[in-house]
Amino acid sequence: MMRRLLSGIALGTAVALATTGCVVSAPEAPGDAVTSFSQPVPGSGAVVPTDAPIPAEVSMCPGTLAPSGLPPAGQMVPGTTMATIHDRGRLIVGIDIGSNLLSFRDPITGEIKGFDADIAHQIAAAIFGDPNRIHFRILSTAERQKALEDGTVDIVVKTMSATCDRAKTVAFSATYFIAQQRILAPRGAPVNTVGDLSGRRVCEVRGTTSLDRVRRLVPSASVVAADSWSDCLVMLQQSQVDAVSTDDAILAGLGQQDPNLTLTGPSMGLEYYAVGIGKNRPDLVRFINGVLLRMAFDGTWMRLYNQWFAPSLGQVWSAPAARYEG
């Protein structure tokens, strides 16, 4: 089934590798240890007060920095953020382990897998020549931005939408995935469009743009805020909520875990996923954009999309278009 046509990624002239002074890097992580947070607790959500302020509709930022040329892996230019990361020996990545298809722990191998995890591995491979030189730090959605601001992580690859509001305090790469907000509901339930959410209990995760969009489009819905999408899945399975609404990439992963649920409804809005990066690291932004550009043209992006999403979301023709501002 054809899902949507994404524009081909824009060709741009690669700029010279930006070299900056030393930057403050995240603290060194011991080995490959992974910090985790509490497991989903059924019924842990809290109803969002109906009189709570609703932010304005989010929008994608005007653009990102043009990509740099990529030096040979393992040979980062001295004085750059990439050299600092290389000398540390690990790329510290903020990620989630509760998003099937995007980033989840394989129950057999214990490895963190998924589309977002593979994007992080591609960046590590470009720096070290080894895709596994990564220390994953598990973050909740609400923790993503702060982790970048205080340098706890080098980057965040966790379904993070590049909004202009977030760009005030963190930087973003080019878009690496375009998601559409839709609805996940039990099969046969009378929930097929955004209007059907009126008067119903809808689970959302704190700190997400999808939570604000549901409150704006369906003010009569009872929005239940949880800590993770796996929490929302448990609540939906236990009939504590009537539906979950967020990005189709996330909902597809939840739906694969329960055949009694179905992804439904037209798009409620677009989300532009990008790699989150510290605000004071423009050389790292350009470097990662170079990695994403290479992935688009050597077929890596399409291979990863087909592996993780094509069976659930349908075929696309190319990686998302990149927009550069300088």
Number of C-alpha atoms within 10 A of each C-alpha: 9 10 11 11 12 14 13 14 19 13 11 12 9 15 15 12 19 19 15 16 10 13 12 12 17 19 12 15 18 9 11 13 10 13 10 13 12 6 11 18 15 17 16 13 22 14 14 15 10 13 7 8 10 14 11 9 13 19 14 16 16 11 17 22 23 25 30 22 18 22 13 12 14 17 15 21 17 14 14 21 27 26 18 20 20 19 13 15 17 23 29 26 26 27 28 28 25 21 25 25 22 26 24 21 16 13 8 6 8 9 13 19 19 21 25 25 23 19 23 26 20 19 23 27 19 22 28 24 15 15 17 15 21 21 21 25 22 20 21 20 19 14 13 23 21 14 22 23 17 13 17 19 28 25 27 28 23 27 28 23 25 27 20 17 12 16 16 9 15 19 25 31 28 29 25 23 21 19 18 18 22 25 25 28 26 21 13 10 11 11 20 18 15 19 13 13 25 17 14 16 20 28 31 29 25 22 17 16 20 24 22 20 21 25 20 16 15 18 16 16 20 22 29 24 22 23 21 23 27 20 23 30 26 17 25 23 18 12 12 18 22 22 25 28 28 26 23 25 24 23 27 22 21 25 20 14 11 12 10 12 22 20 21 19 18 13 15 19 15 18 25 20 24 24 26 30 27 25 17 16 21 22 19 28 28 27 26 31 30 24 22 25 24 16 19 21 15 10 12 17 23 18 13 17 19 16 13 17 20 17 12 19 18 13 17 18 12 17 26 22 19 23 19 16 8 10
